[in-house]
Amino acid sequence: MIRYDFYETMKIKDSAIQHIEYHWTRIEKTLQFFKAPPIIDDIPLAKWMKENLKDLANEAREGRIRIDFMFNGTTVQTIANSSPIKDYSSPQKLRQAISPKRSEEWNYKLCKNILKNQQDQYDDTLFISDQGEILETTRANIFILLDGELCTPPLSSGVLAGTTRARILMMGEFIIAGKSYKTKEAVIKITNLTSTSRLFVCNGLMGILPALLAK
């Protein structure tokens, strides 16, 4: 069985991959992390993104594409599949769990770091470091309103460099219920949360959704 090293999941709408430039950047940075050449299936990355992904999006039309990448030391090979996007409940109900030890590699979508949520009354699991830092869920980055600003844990905490997270930070502000909030990275302790704290989860498939943390 082939072991794949990392993966990328992208949303398709009207036969086009949404925010493809952010996915391109993350694939490029992940290849650099593996010290792999920017060549996919013997095709330069830029050409591969333009041609292969366009064909995949046209074929799927709506939904999501997941591409798994394997680097064998000299070349990068891929396998791709498409599927519908599930309906995400809102707000997302989150449980808490202590996270495995984090490092820089958690900034990338490495297959070995996939964490699964238990199938029960909760939609997802929010991971907390052993130092009490809020990190992310099994499938999404998290933003929290603190002191009038929309904050998300920094990459240095060992969280995924999510594409929607990157877009929200790049905008510098985000509108929630008609009100604009500045966006920034910040270390967030679980002790910073109160009963009135507002939480949001985001990824490239669900967008950004409100979340509730179980006590």
C-alpha positions as CSV (number, residue, x, y, z in Angstrom):
1,M,0.0,0.0,0.0
2,I,1.4,3.4,-1.0
3,R,2.0,5.8,2.0
4,Y,1.1,9.3,1.2
5,D,2.9,12.1,3.0
6,F,0.6,15.1,2.8
7,Y,-2.7,16.2,1.4
8,E,-4.7,19.2,0.2
9,T,-8.5,19.6,0.3
10,M,-10.1,22.3,-1.9
11,K,-13.6,23.5,-2.4
12,I,-15.1,23.5,-5.9
13,K,-17.9,25.9,-6.9
14,D,-19.1,26.4,-10.4
15,S,-16.3,24.2,-11.8
16,A,-13.7,26.4,-10.2
17,I,-11.4,25.8,-7.2
18,Q,-12.1,28.5,-4.6
19,H,-9.1,30.6,-3.4
20,I,-6.7,28.5,-5.4
21,E,-3.8,30.9,-4.8
22,Y,-3.8,30.1,-1.1
23,H,-3.8,26.4,-1.8
24,W,-1.0,26.9,-4.3
25,T,1.1,28.7,-1.6
26,R,0.5,26.0,1.0
27,I,1.4,23.2,-1.4
28,E,4.6,25.1,-2.4
29,K,5.6,25.6,1.3
30,T,4.9,22.0,2.1
31,L,7.1,20.8,-0.7
32,Q,9.8,23.1,0.7
33,F,9.3,21.5,4.1
34,F,9.9,18.1,2.6
35,K,12.9,19.6,0.6
36,A,11.1,18.3,-2.5
37,P,11.4,19.9,-6.0
38,P,8.4,22.0,-7.1
39,I,7.5,19.3,-9.6
40,I,4.3,17.2,-9.4
41,D,3.9,14.0,-11.4
42,D,6.9,15.2,-13.5
43,I,5.2,18.5,-14.3
44,P,6.3,21.9,-12.9
45,L,4.1,23.0,-10.0
46,A,2.7,26.1,-11.7
47,K,1.7,24.1,-14.8
48,W,0.3,21.2,-12.8
49,M,-1.9,23.6,-10.7
50,K,-3.2,25.3,-13.9
51,E,-3.9,22.2,-16.0
52,N,-4.5,19.2,-13.8
53,L,-6.6,21.0,-11.1
54,K,-8.7,22.7,-13.8
55,D,-9.6,19.4,-15.3
56,L,-10.5,18.0,-11.9
57,A,-12.7,20.9,-11.0
58,N,-14.5,20.8,-14.4
59,E,-15.2,17.1,-13.8
60,A,-16.5,17.5,-10.2
61,R,-18.3,20.9,-10.8
62,E,-19.3,21.2,-7.2
63,G,-18.0,19.7,-3.9
64,R,-14.5,19.1,-2.8
65,I,-11.2,17.7,-4.2
66,R,-8.7,15.9,-2.0
67,I,-5.2,15.3,-3.4
68,D,-2.7,13.1,-1.6
69,F,0.9,13.7,-2.3
70,M,3.8,11.2,-1.9
71,F,7.5,12.3,-2.0
72,N,9.8,9.3,-2.5
73,G,13.0,11.3,-2.2
74,T,13.3,12.4,-5.8
75,T,9.8,12.9,-7.2
76,V,6.3,13.8,-6.0
77,Q,3.4,11.6,-7.1
78,T,-0.3,12.2,-6.4
79,I,-3.7,10.6,-6.3
80,A,-6.9,12.7,-6.4
81,N,-10.6,12.1,-5.7
82,S,-13.7,14.3,-5.5
83,S,-16.8,14.1,-3.2
84,P,-19.7,16.2,-2.1
85,I,-19.3,18.6,0.8
86,K,-21.2,17.6,3.9
87,D,-23.6,20.0,5.6
88,Y,-22.0,21.5,8.7
89,S,-24.3,22.3,11.6
90,S,-24.2,25.8,13.1
91,P,-23.1,26.5,15.7
92,Q,-20.5,23.8,15.8
93,K,-20.5,22.0,19.2
94,L,-17.0,21.4,20.5
95,R,-15.5,19.1,23.2
96,Q,-12.1,19.7,24.8
97,A,-9.1,17.4,24.6
98,I,-5.4,17.7,25.4
99,S,-3.4,17.8,22.2
100,P,-0.5,15.6,21.2
101,K,2.8,17.5,21.4
102,R,3.1,20.1,18.6
103,S,5.9,21.2,16.4
104,E,6.4,23.1,13.1
105,E,5.3,20.1,11.1
106,W,1.7,20.7,12.3
107,N,1.6,23.8,10.1
108,Y,1.3,21.4,7.1
109,K,-1.4,18.9,6.2
110,L,0.7,15.8,6.9
111,C,-1.2,12.6,6.7
112,K,0.5,11.2,9.8
113,N,-1.0,14.0,11.9
114,I,-4.6,13.5,11.0
115,L,-6.7,13.5,14.1
116,K,-10.3,12.2,14.1
117,N,-13.3,13.4,16.0
118,Q,-15.3,10.9,18.0
119,Q,-18.8,10.2,16.5
120,D,-21.1,11.4,19.2
121,Q,-23.2,14.5,20.1
122,Y,-20.2,16.8,19.5
123,D,-19.4,18.1,16.0
124,D,-15.6,18.4,16.6
125,T,-12.8,18.4,19.2
126,L,-11.0,21.5,20.3
127,F,-7.4,20.7,21.2
128,I,-5.6,22.4,24.2
129,S,-1.9,22.2,24.8
130,D,-0.5,20.9,28.1
131,Q,0.4,24.5,28.8
132,G,-3.3,25.5,28.5
133,E,-3.0,27.1,25.0
134,I,-6.0,26.8,22.7
135,L,-4.9,25.3,19.3
136,E,-7.4,24.1,16.7
137,T,-10.0,21.4,16.1
138,T,-9.5,18.2,14.2
139,R,-10.5,19.9,10.9
140,A,-10.6,23.6,11.5
141,N,-8.7,26.7,12.7
142,I,-10.3,28.6,15.5
143,F,-10.9,32.4,16.0
144,I,-12.0,33.9,19.3
145,L,-13.3,37.4,20.0
146,L,-11.1,38.8,22.8
147,D,-11.1,42.5,23.8
148,G,-12.9,43.5,20.6
149,E,-10.4,41.7,18.3
150,L,-10.8,38.4,16.4
151,C,-7.8,36.4,17.5
152,T,-6.4,33.0,16.3
153,P,-3.4,31.0,17.7
154,P,-0.1,31.7,16.0
155,L,1.6,29.2,13.7
156,S,4.4,28.9,16.3
157,S,1.9,27.1,18.5
158,G,1.9,24.3,16.0
159,V,-1.4,24.8,14.3
160,L,-2.3,24.3,10.6
161,A,-1.6,27.1,8.2
162,G,-5.2,27.0,7.1
163,T,-6.2,28.8,3.9
164,T,-9.3,30.4,5.3
165,R,-7.4,31.4,8.4
166,A,-4.8,33.0,6.1
167,R,-7.5,34.9,4.2
168,I,-9.1,36.3,7.3
169,L,-5.7,37.5,8.7
170,M,-4.8,39.0,5.3
171,M,-8.0,41.1,5.3
172,G,-7.0,42.6,8.6
173,E,-10.6,42.8,9.7
174,F,-13.7,40.6,9.5
175,I,-17.4,41.5,9.8
176,I,-19.6,39.6,12.2
177,A,-23.2,40.5,12.5
178,G,-22.6,43.8,10.8
179,K,-19.7,44.8,13.1
180,S,-16.1,44.9,12.0
181,Y,-13.4,43.4,14.1
182,K,-9.6,43.6,13.6
183,T,-8.0,40.2,13.1
184,K,-4.6,39.1,14.5
185,E,-2.6,36.1,15.8
186,A,-2.4,35.8,19.6
187,V,-1.6,33.1,22.2
188,I,-5.0,32.2,23.7
189,K,-5.2,30.4,27.0
190,I,-8.3,28.3,27.9
191,T,-8.4,30.5,31.1
192,N,-9.0,33.6,28.9
193,L,-12.4,32.3,27.9
194,T,-15.5,33.3,29.8
195,S,-19.1,32.2,29.6
196,T,-19.7,35.0,27.1
197,S,-16.7,34.3,24.8
198,R,-17.6,34.0,21.1
199,L,-15.8,31.3,19.2
200,F,-15.6,30.6,15.5
201,V,-14.2,27.7,13.5
202,C,-13.1,27.9,9.8
203,N,-11.7,25.9,7.0
204,G,-11.8,26.0,3.2
205,L,-14.9,23.8,3.0
206,M,-17.2,25.2,5.7
207,G,-16.1,28.8,5.6
208,I,-16.4,30.4,9.1
209,L,-19.0,29.2,11.5
210,P,-19.9,30.0,15.2
211,A,-18.9,27.4,17.7
212,L,-19.9,26.5,21.3
213,L,-17.5,24.9,23.7
214,A,-18.7,22.3,26.1
215,K,-18.0,22.9,29.8
